Amino acid sequence: MKDIHTLLATLHRPRLLMRAARIGAQSYRREGHLPRLLGYGVLPRHGQALMRLIEMEEELEQHRTQTGTGYSVVRHADVLIAIVGEARELRAAQSGPQLVS
Protein backbone atom coordinates (compact mmCIF):
# COMPACT_ATOMS: atom_id res chain seq x y z
CA MET A 1 0.00 0.00 0.00
CA LYS A 2 1.29 3.46 -0.89
CA ASP A 3 1.73 6.11 1.76
CA ILE A 4 -0.20 9.38 1.59
CA HIS A 5 2.69 11.44 0.26
CA THR A 6 3.28 8.98 -2.60
CA LEU A 7 -0.41 9.00 -3.47
CA LEU A 8 -0.43 12.79 -3.59
CA ALA A 9 2.76 12.96 -5.63
CA THR A 10 1.28 10.64 -8.27
CA LEU A 11 -2.03 12.51 -8.51
CA HIS A 12 -2.21 14.01 -12.01
CA ARG A 13 -5.29 15.99 -12.96
CA PRO A 14 -6.04 18.68 -15.56
CA ARG A 15 -3.92 21.79 -15.04
CA LEU A 16 -6.88 24.15 -14.71
CA LEU A 17 -8.55 21.96 -12.08
CA MET A 18 -5.36 21.76 -10.00
CA ARG A 19 -4.74 25.47 -10.33
CA ALA A 20 -8.22 26.17 -9.02
CA ALA A 21 -7.56 23.75 -6.14
CA ARG A 22 -4.30 25.46 -5.16
CA ILE A 23 -5.93 28.89 -5.26
CA GLY A 24 -8.92 27.66 -3.25
CA ALA A 25 -6.66 25.96 -0.70
CA GLN A 26 -5.24 29.35 0.27
CA SER A 27 -8.49 30.05 2.11
CA TYR A 28 -9.10 26.44 3.21
CA ARG A 29 -10.69 26.11 6.64
CA ARG A 30 -10.82 22.56 7.90
CA GLU A 31 -13.73 23.17 10.29
CA GLY A 32 -15.92 24.62 7.55
CA HIS A 33 -14.83 22.57 4.58
CA LEU A 34 -14.49 18.98 5.81
CA PRO A 35 -17.96 18.54 7.37
CA ARG A 36 -19.59 19.39 4.03
CA LEU A 37 -17.56 16.70 2.30
CA LEU A 38 -17.15 13.99 4.93
CA GLY A 39 -20.23 14.52 7.07
CA TYR A 40 -20.78 16.29 10.31
CA GLY A 41 -19.41 15.11 13.62
CA VAL A 42 -15.90 14.73 14.96
CA LEU A 43 -13.33 15.67 12.36
CA PRO A 44 -10.89 12.88 11.46
CA ARG A 45 -7.13 13.30 11.72
CA HIS A 46 -5.35 14.73 8.69
CA GLY A 47 -4.16 11.36 7.35
CA GLN A 48 -7.55 9.70 7.71
CA ALA A 49 -9.29 12.70 6.15
CA LEU A 50 -6.86 12.65 3.23
CA MET A 51 -7.46 8.97 2.56
CA ARG A 52 -11.24 9.48 2.48
CA LEU A 53 -10.88 12.56 0.27
CA ILE A 54 -8.59 10.68 -2.13
CA GLU A 55 -11.19 7.91 -2.45
CA MET A 56 -13.88 10.50 -3.18
CA GLU A 57 -11.67 12.21 -5.73
CA GLU A 58 -10.91 8.94 -7.52
CA GLU A 59 -14.65 8.37 -8.00
CA LEU A 60 -15.08 11.91 -9.32
CA GLU A 61 -12.16 11.41 -11.71
CA GLN A 62 -13.75 8.20 -13.02
CA HIS A 63 -17.01 10.07 -13.67
CA ARG A 64 -15.09 12.85 -15.41
CA THR A 65 -13.11 10.59 -17.72
CA GLN A 66 -15.50 7.72 -18.38
CA THR A 67 -19.16 8.57 -18.06
CA GLY A 68 -19.52 12.29 -17.71
CA THR A 69 -23.04 11.77 -16.36
CA GLY A 70 -23.59 13.13 -12.90
CA TYR A 71 -20.17 14.76 -12.92
CA SER A 72 -19.81 18.07 -11.08
CA VAL A 73 -16.67 20.07 -11.75
CA VAL A 74 -17.53 22.25 -8.74
CA ARG A 75 -17.62 19.23 -6.42
CA HIS A 76 -14.41 17.89 -7.95
CA ALA A 77 -12.65 21.21 -7.34
CA ASP A 78 -14.07 21.32 -3.80
CA VAL A 79 -12.63 17.88 -3.00
CA LEU A 80 -9.27 18.81 -4.55
CA ILE A 81 -9.19 22.01 -2.48
CA ALA A 82 -9.68 19.92 0.64
CA ILE A 83 -6.94 17.49 -0.45
CA VAL A 84 -4.43 20.29 -1.03
CA GLY A 85 -5.42 22.01 2.22
CA GLU A 86 -5.22 18.83 4.28
CA ALA A 87 -1.88 17.88 2.72
CA ARG A 88 -0.47 21.28 3.66
CA GLU A 89 -1.75 20.94 7.22
CA LEU A 90 -0.40 17.39 7.49
CA ARG A 91 3.05 18.52 6.33
CA ALA A 92 2.99 21.39 8.83
CA ALA A 93 1.94 19.06 11.65
CA GLN A 94 4.66 16.54 10.78
CA SER A 95 7.39 19.13 10.63
CA GLY A 96 6.54 20.29 14.14
CA PRO A 97 6.43 23.80 15.53
CA GLN A 98 8.57 26.36 13.77
CA LEU A 99 10.93 28.28 16.02
CA VAL A 100 11.53 31.92 15.18
CA SER A 101 14.98 33.25 16.05
C-alpha positions in Angstrom: 0.0 0.0 0.0 1.3 3.5 -0.9 1.7 6.1 1.8 -0.2 9.4 1.6 2.7 11.4 0.3 3.3 9.0 -2.6 -0.4 9.0 -3.5 -0.4 12.8 -3.6 2.8 13.0 -5.6 1.3 10.6 -8.3 -2.0 12.5 -8.5 -2.2 14.0 -12.0 -5.3 16.0 -13.0 -6.0 18.7 -15.6 -3.9 21.8 -15.0 -6.9 24.1 -14.7 -8.6 22.0 -12.1 -5.4 21.8 -10.0 -4.7 25.5 -10.3 -8.2 26.2 -9.0 -7.6 23.7 -6.1 -4.3 25.5 -5.2 -5.9 28.9 -5.3 -8.9 27.7 -3.3 -6.7 26.0 -0.7 -5.2 29.4 0.3 -8.5 30.1 2.1 -9.1 26.4 3.2 -10.7 26.1 6.6 -10.8 22.6 7.9 -13.7 23.2 10.3 -15.9 24.6 7.6 -14.8 22.6 4.6 -14.5 19.0 5.8 -18.0 18.5 7.4 -19.6 19.4 4.0 -17.6 16.7 2.3 -17.2 14.0 4.9 -20.2 14.5 7.1 -20.8 16.3 10.3 -19.4 15.1 13.6 -15.9 14.7 15.0 -13.3 15.7 12.4 -10.9 12.9 11.5 -7.1 13.3 11.7 -5.4 14.7 8.7 -4.2 11.4 7.3 -7.5 9.7 7.7 -9.3 12.7 6.1 -6.9 12.6 3.2 -7.5 9.0 2.6 -11.2 9.5 2.5 -10.9 12.6 0.3 -8.6 10.7 -2.1 -11.2 7.9 -2.4 -13.9 10.5 -3.2 -11.7 12.2 -5.7 -10.9 8.9 -7.5 -14.6 8.4 -8.0 -15.1 11.9 -9.3 -12.2 11.4 -11.7 -13.8 8.2 -13.0 -17.0 10.1 -13.7 -15.1 12.9 -15.4 -13.1 10.6 -17.7 -15.5 7.7 -18.4 -19.2 8.6 -18.1 -19.5 12.3 -17.7 -23.0 11.8 -16.4 -23.6 13.1 -12.9 -20.2 14.8 -12.9 -19.8 18.1 -11.1 -16.7 20.1 -11.8 -17.5 22.2 -8.7 -17.6 19.2 -6.4 -14.4 17.9 -7.9 -12.7 21.2 -7.3 -14.1 21.3 -3.8 -12.6 17.9 -3.0 -9.3 18.8 -4.6 -9.2 22.0 -2.5 -9.7 19.9 0.6 -6.9 17.5 -0.4 -4.4 20.3 -1.0 -5.4 22.0 2.2 -5.2 18.8 4.3 -1.9 17.9 2.7 -0.5 21.3 3.7 -1.8 20.9 7.2 -0.4 17.4 7.5 3.1 18.5 6.3 3.0 21.4 8.8 1.9 19.1 11.7 4.7 16.5 10.8 7.4 19.1 10.6 6.5 20.3 14.1 6.4 23.8 15.5 8.6 26.4 13.8 10.9 28.3 16.0 11.5 31.9 15.2 15.0 33.2 16.0 
